[in-house]
């Protein structure tokens, strides 16, 4: 049975419809999108890294791919993006 969408209003006054219990406002998320390698990721993957304190490419290189995949919100589709970002800086994931 499909979920019905409900109208919500975020603390900043943006109105949006959601069918899940996810509290993230799409408009606020667009405004908060960072630059750098994080901007190439999906919102859940970006939030996973930010929550873990991985906000620089140097910090990312201190983790293995397996450790990154264990973060809630991170998926396999993000790994090629992260590998490319690391390679651009002459870095790689921890072995």
C-alpha positions as CSV (number, residue, x, y, z in Angstrom):
1,X,0.0,0.0,0.0
2,X,1.6,3.3,-1.0
3,X,2.2,5.9,1.7
4,X,0.3,9.2,1.4
5,X,2.3,12.4,1.5
6,X,1.8,14.8,4.2
7,X,2.4,18.6,4.1
8,X,5.1,19.6,6.6
9,X,6.6,22.9,7.6
10,X,10.3,23.1,8.7
11,X,11.5,25.4,11.5
12,X,12.6,27.8,8.7
13,X,9.1,28.1,7.3
14,X,9.6,26.0,4.1
15,X,6.6,23.8,3.3
16,X,7.1,20.4,1.6
17,X,5.4,17.1,1.2
18,X,6.9,13.8,2.5
19,X,5.7,10.2,2.5
20,X,8.3,9.0,4.9
21,X,9.1,10.0,8.5
22,X,12.4,11.6,7.4
23,X,12.6,15.0,9.0
24,X,14.9,16.6,6.5
25,X,13.5,19.7,4.6
26,X,14.4,19.5,0.9
27,X,14.8,23.3,0.6
28,X,17.0,23.6,3.7
29,X,19.1,20.7,2.4
30,X,19.7,22.5,-0.9
31,X,20.8,25.6,0.9
32,X,23.2,23.7,3.2
33,X,24.9,21.8,0.4
34,X,28.7,22.2,0.9
35,X,31.4,22.6,-1.6
36,X,34.3,20.2,-2.3
37,X,34.0,16.5,-2.5
38,X,30.9,16.4,-0.3
39,X,28.9,18.3,-2.9
40,X,29.1,15.4,-5.3
41,X,27.4,13.0,-2.9
42,X,23.8,12.3,-2.3
43,X,22.3,13.9,0.8
44,X,22.2,10.7,2.9
45,X,25.9,9.9,2.0
46,X,27.0,13.4,2.8
47,X,25.2,13.5,6.1
48,X,26.8,10.1,7.0
49,X,30.2,11.6,6.5
50,X,29.4,14.8,8.2
51,X,27.9,13.0,11.2
52,X,31.1,11.0,11.5
53,X,33.2,14.2,11.3
54,X,34.7,13.3,7.9
55,X,34.5,16.7,6.3
56,X,37.9,16.9,4.6
57,X,39.5,14.7,2.0
58,X,42.4,14.2,4.3
59,X,40.2,12.8,7.0
60,X,38.5,10.6,4.4
61,X,41.8,9.0,3.5
62,X,42.2,7.8,7.1
63,X,39.3,5.3,6.6
64,X,39.0,2.1,4.7
65,X,36.2,1.6,2.1
66,X,34.8,-1.0,4.4
67,X,34.7,1.5,7.3
68,X,33.0,4.1,5.1
69,X,30.3,1.6,3.9
70,X,29.4,0.9,7.6
71,X,28.2,4.5,8.1
72,X,24.4,4.8,8.1
73,X,23.4,6.4,4.8
74,X,26.5,5.5,2.9
75,X,26.0,3.2,-0.2
76,X,28.2,1.5,-2.7
77,X,27.3,4.1,-5.4
78,X,29.2,6.7,-3.4
79,X,32.5,4.8,-3.4
80,X,33.6,5.7,-7.0
81,X,32.9,9.4,-6.3
82,X,35.0,9.2,-3.1
83,X,37.8,7.3,-4.9
84,X,38.0,9.9,-7.6
85,X,38.0,12.7,-5.1
86,X,40.9,11.1,-3.2
87,X,42.8,10.4,-6.4
88,X,42.6,14.0,-7.5
89,X,44.4,14.9,-4.3
90,X,47.0,12.1,-4.6
91,X,45.3,10.2,-1.8
92,X,43.5,6.8,-1.4
93,X,41.5,4.9,1.2
94,X,43.3,3.3,4.0
95,X,44.2,-0.4,3.2
